[in-house]
Every structure is written in structure tokens, then in C-alpha cells.
């Protein structure tokens, strides 16, 4: 198995006169869970389509499991849950899975065993036997997830996998991702739900306006600096420049600040300085740097609609 | 091959589950019933036959009546070939089912061929039932059998495949509605062209005949019907060149060869257009 599940270089996609993806170069390691984050319209789904060979890049190239993009035999080892999909609603759940299993070239015997197991795993069980036109949105999504696993892929693409799912369903997605990783599969997760990515992924890439802005390791030993939330009144205007020459303070709404300090030792000293400067402190809470903050910092508050 | 058959099988299953097959069977049964009744009333009760000459004329009437039945049955099959397949690519693309299917180890030409095979199988059954039914009714009432049945039916089968292939071709790029306008429009153009050619030949207007031939080159479906009707009508009707279906101007074997090449090229073009389509 190659060390890289996905590698792309300079992928670009232009639809007519619309630039969907400007220049995407990324690497996803084998067995890794990788998240692609970005506002709506950032190019996440286009990226998936290019990786899966559903659309052709205008420029650039890439490899999936060591083979060039669009290679058909490679798809035997890949699973895909699209964002917007609608299976043939005149089929039942088991029929959908058997059809997709057959397209993967799986033997009927194997499918007879695997299909009920998968339906059970995604919580459809016996009610999965209904025709799809009687499925709820959540049931469709669960079936889509099962469909993406039917060939026990080495690489799984999940595009907004929790859309339409209730909290239990979201938990299921999280567990399934964990199981697949334990099996050794790499997971490529497209999402705008930060919590989902934070829980499931090892690394995350931020895209905006079709460009890759930053890739960040979420599993690296805790963030290099300490994050705090401060709520106080009467902080002098130039206080932070004097008190935190090496740290960072961002004003939040409601007399609050997000602070970044070099180390924990700096907290008592900072508090003393605040009080000495005449500030009234109401709250000082340590925070871990949440993905949401990283997201906002990297993408900017204007999101993708700018 | 397994993947192609899986798609073909799914195509057939879709037609069954969405009641396409049931409705086509009902319409077909109604058609045959009506046709049988008409046949019975019109030519099924032979008047007293006084001599061989009047018997021969009688026979021409039966032959014409059979051609009318085949004409209507063929029209029904041709329309259904277009309607059944019009939404199959654009619909699956719009619903997102296509994206899931094509992320499987399945080349796009395999998907196209699978759908083509599925529809071709269904339409062949329908065509066999309708055309065979019409012939059986004619035979049952009068004992009349059309000449060159195999050649005639093969030509009509080719017409059905041609229309199916062309509809799939446009479906690789167009929306369902746009495909409907184009495919039915071309079919109507061929139909009109065929009649222009016929009437042009009857009234000795070579210009009109040429217009008809150009229409057949754009879409050879109607030309195939007229060649088939020519094959399956009795010699006397042909010699008189007055039949409403294939009398005056008969498409040449070259036109048949053209239609075969047209169908093959339409499929190849469909594969190419579908291959480069972004989903």
C-alpha cells in the first residue's frame, strides 16, 4: 500500500467562466483521517469530484492510492458518500447495497452476508427493507453511508456525512469513521461542521475561494500557546501592548478578550497587572484553541460569501 | 461484463417498478384489441367471392389493412423508445444517483451500454408483441401473411434502436426537457420529410423528393419504416405505387446502410460526449 492515500498537485477546475478550484495541492497519508473545511462554495465538492474522476481537472494532476486520478480499477478500493444524492427510490435498501456491491465486483455470496451486516451497522436493520421512497432523509443518509462501505474500501470519501442526521446519527457517523480507521482505511471528510471534523480528523485543510489556505495538524501536542477568555471592564487602551509584548489579545464582543499567553506561569502576573491598571475582572477562563477559532482566523469572518 | 449486466438489469427493473412495463402492456393490449375489432369489421367478413380477380383485390385490401396496423404499432414503439429513455441519463445525473454509480469501478461506456441493453431488451419485447400481434390478427381473420416479414421486422427493429440510441446520445449532455424537444423534434422532422418525399414523388416534384431525402439523412427513422413497409407489401401494391405507406419513393438499401452507420456513430458519439461530461 502506498504511503499516500491521496496526493494532488496544482488541481484547478474552471466551469465555463466560473473558477471552482484555483490551485489545490494536498497530501493525505494512508490510514489518516483528513478533513477539508471551508465555507459553502469554497470548492470542497469540486475537489471531491476531481479526486473521484467525476469531473476532469482543467489543470494539475493527482494520484489516488498511488494511481492517477480517473483510474477505474482503483475505484474498487474507494468508497464515496456524496453530499446530495438520491438513490433510485424504486429500490429497497438491500437492493441498493447489492447493486453497488455488484458494481464493485463483489461475489453474491459475500454480499448476502455483508448487506444485512451493513444495514444493521448503520441502524437500518429490518426497516431498511422498505422501498427507498418510504425512507426518511436520515435513513437515506444512513444507507448512503452503508453504500460507501460495502467494498471495505482503503479510502473513504464522505461529503457532509451528517447532513440530515439527528444527534444519534451523527454519533453513528463518528463511530463508523473510528471503526474504518481502525481497519486501516483513510478517511477524507468534507464538512462545514467544525465539531465533526475536530472529533474525527487527524489533519485538516482550510479552503476558501478555491484555494488551500492552510493545513493544520489537530493531533499535534496541544496548541503551542495557552488560550484564555477574559471578561473585564476598565482595561486601559494601551494595556495589552505593555502587558503582553509576546502574547496576543483579540477583543471580543461584550467587554471580552481572547488572550494567548506563552505559558501558564504568566496568568497570575497578568491578573496582578490588570488589577494594578484599575481593571475590574469578571471572568478569566482557560480555553483550548477550538477548531472554530482556527477556522474563523484562517477563513476570516466574512466566510465565503465575500 | 458483470457491471454492464447489473446496469441493464437495473434498467429493466426500474421500468417494471415504475410501472412503465405495465402501462405499455395495457396500451399495447388496448391497441391490439381495437385493431382486431376493426379488422374483424372491415375485412374479416369476406364478401362472397365471385372470381379470382375480385379475390386479388380483396387481398390488397387486407394487405393495406395490415400495413396500417404495423404503421400504428411502429409509431407507438418509436414514441415509447424515445419517451422511455429520455430521462434515464439526465434524471440520474440530476438526482445524484449517477455520481454514486460512476464512483464505482464502472467505465462510463459500460453504464451507457448497460442502459442501452436494458431498454433495447424491453422495447424489443414490446415491438415483438405489437407487430407480431398485428400480424397474427391479420392472419387469424384472413389467412394473409405479409411477404419478407423477417426483413421488414428487422428494419423496424433497427428504427427502434436508432431512436433509442439518438435519445441516449442527447441525454448525455441535455436536460430531460431539452432532450425531449430535440429527440421528438427530429422524429417529427423525419416523419414530415418522409411524407414530403412520398407526395413529391406521386406528384412528380423532384425538388420535394430531395427535401425528403435530406430529412432522412438528418434522421433516417421514417426511411426505415418506408423501406420495411415496401418489403412487407404485396407486389401488386408496389407495382401500382399508390400505397399510402410506401408507394412512390422507396428508400434504397444504401439508406438502410446509412441508418445502420448512423446508429453506430450515434452510440460512439454518445460514449465520447458522456466520457468528457463533468458530473
Boltz contact constraints between the chains, C-beta under 6 A:
constraints:
  - contact:
      token1: [A, 52]
      token2: [B, 103]
      max_distance: 6.0
  - contact:
      token1: [A, 54]
      token2: [B, 99]
      max_distance: 6.0
  - contact:
      token1: [A, 54]
      token2: [B, 279]
      max_distance: 6.0
  - contact:
      token1: [A, 55]
      token2: [B, 278]
      max_distance: 6.0
  - contact:
      token1: [A, 72]
      token2: [B, 105]
      max_distance: 6.0
  - contact:
      token1: [A, 72]
      token2: [B, 107]
      max_distance: 6.0
  - contact:
      token1: [A, 73]
      token2: [B, 105]
      max_distance: 6.0
  - contact:
      token1: [A, 75]
      token2: [B, 104]
      max_distance: 6.0
  - contact:
      token1: [A, 75]
      token2: [B, 105]
      max_distance: 6.0
  - contact:
      token1: [A, 76]
      token2: [B, 105]
      max_distance: 6.0
  - contact:
      token1: [A, 80]
      token2: [B, 103]
      max_distance: 6.0
  - contact:
      token1: [A, 82]
      token2: [B, 96]
      max_distance: 6.0
  - contact:
      token1: [A, 82]
      token2: [B, 99]
      max_distance: 6.0
  - contact:
      token1: [A, 82]
      token2: [B, 100]
      max_distance: 6.0
  - contact:
      token1: [A, 84]
      token2: [B, 96]
      max_distance: 6.0
  - contact:
      token1: [A, 85]
      token2: [B, 96]
      max_distance: 6.0
  - contact:
      token1: [A, 85]
      token2: [B, 100]
      max_distance: 6.0
  - contact:
      token1: [A, 86]
      token2: [B, 95]
      max_distance: 6.0
  - contact:
      token1: [A, 86]
      token2: [B, 96]
      max_distance: 6.0
  - contact:
      token1: [A, 87]
      token2: [B, 97]
      max_distance: 6.0
  - contact:
      token1: [A, 88]
      token2: [B, 97]
      max_distance: 6.0
  - contact:
      token1: [A, 90]
      token2: [B, 17]
      max_distance: 6.0
  - contact:
      token1: [A, 90]
      token2: [B, 18]
      max_distance: 6.0
  - contact:
      token1: [A, 99]
      token2: [B, 10]
      max_distance: 6.0
  - contact:
      token1: [A, 102]
      token2: [B, 6]
      max_distance: 6.0
  - contact:
      token1: [A, 103]
      token2: [B, 3]
      max_distance: 6.0
  - contact:
      token1: [A, 103]
      token2: [B, 6]
      max_distance: 6.0
  - contact:
      token1: [A, 103]
      token2: [B, 104]
      max_distance: 6.0
  - contact:
      token1: [A, 103]
      token2: [B, 106]
      max_distance: 6.0
  - contact:
      token1: [A, 104]
      token2: [B, 104]
      max_distance: 6.0
